[in-house]
Amino acid sequence: MRVPDKNLAEIWDQGFTVVEGFLDRDTLKAAQEALWEVYPRPEDYFADPGKHPDLARSQFAGLRLFPYAQGALNRMPVYPDLVDAAERFLQSEDIEIYKVELWAKYAGAINYDQFHHRDYGNHTLVVPRADRVHTQMTTFVLLSDVTELDGPTKLVPLPLTKDIPLSKRDLKMGEMFECEVAATAPAGSLMIYKTDVFHRGSDFRAPGRSRFAMLIDFQQRGWRWNGKMSWPDRAGQRTMGDALAHMTPRQRDLFGWPPPGSEYWNEQTLRDVAARYPNIDMTPYRAQVS
Ligand SMILES: O=C(O)CCC(=O)C(=O)O
């Protein structure tokens, strides 16, 4: 669904918003099915957690970075309503995707409780500007229902932290827990927040629970001090070529691929890029080379 304007306004006012029913049913179902090719199904995991020590190594052990072997997962970051929301929130079409992570958590694997922090610490070399310029848009697309029992992200509304200098990235464990809001919502919902918002991961409140989400972050292009992942760094993986092959030129552009009409394209680059990525249709790029 198209993210309503009131939700985008809420991100500026409160620092975050939750949009229920964001993903269409088929996209959600396909992504959920694909999860079981990456992670153990909850019933399999909980049948014998000891078989999955890798998922208990740290709070972040369930993170898997884009691209994936599953088309249904690779389609998520370029989901048209997500890109539309990013363009509207960032007030530009010249935007890029700068981080994609899939994250699985299983109750009892480890304690997932965190202190409140602002995400900009590893999303920019500097600090966010407070005046809506160079903003980064960070998101969680929920792939499982998240109730109070399921380790929801907990966030502190921006008006409550406006007097804390932006240079401060972390609060002490327990600080502002009394003011936090839990981002509970059904599978298929979208949470959007900003990198200056204090928030934290929380632990499960019941055994046998699990949480799955994809985190997809966007920013205005061109501010070289901002970012997190490097897509060229992933280009040697076959799955990156497969992911790009299934995208439109606009969607590839979101990963930094030169758009049709870019001065990058000439007879040599058209030929050699086609040889590197035989599954990518070069017609739209060729059309604008004289
Ligand atoms: O998993 C979550 O709900 C939030 C995690 C988080 O904020 C972090 O690891 O930086």
The ligand as a Tripos MOL2 file, in Angstrom:
@<TRIPOS>MOLECULE
LIG
   10     9     1     0     0
SMALL
NO_CHARGES

@<TRIPOS>ATOM
      1 O1         16.1430   -5.4480   16.3610 O.co2     1 LIG1
      2 C1         15.6270   -4.3960   16.7580 C.2       1 LIG1
      3 O2         14.4440   -4.3280   17.0380 O.co2     1 LIG1
      4 C2         16.4580   -3.1570   16.8970 C.3       1 LIG1
      5 C3         17.9230   -3.4520   16.8380 C.3       1 LIG1
      6 C4         18.7710   -2.2220   16.8620 C.2       1 LIG1
      7 O3         18.3080   -1.1330   17.0890 O.2       1 LIG1
      8 C5         20.2060   -2.3260   16.5960 C.2       1 LIG1
      9 O4         20.7800   -3.4340   16.6710 O.co2     1 LIG1
     10 O5         20.8250   -1.2850   16.2950 O.co2     1 LIG1
@<TRIPOS>BOND
     1     1     2 2
     2     2     3 1
     3     2     4 1
     4     4     5 1
     5     5     6 1
     6     6     7 2
     7     6     8 1
     8     8     9 2
     9     8    10 1
@<TRIPOS>SUBSTRUCTURE
     1 LIG1         1 GROUP 0 **** ****
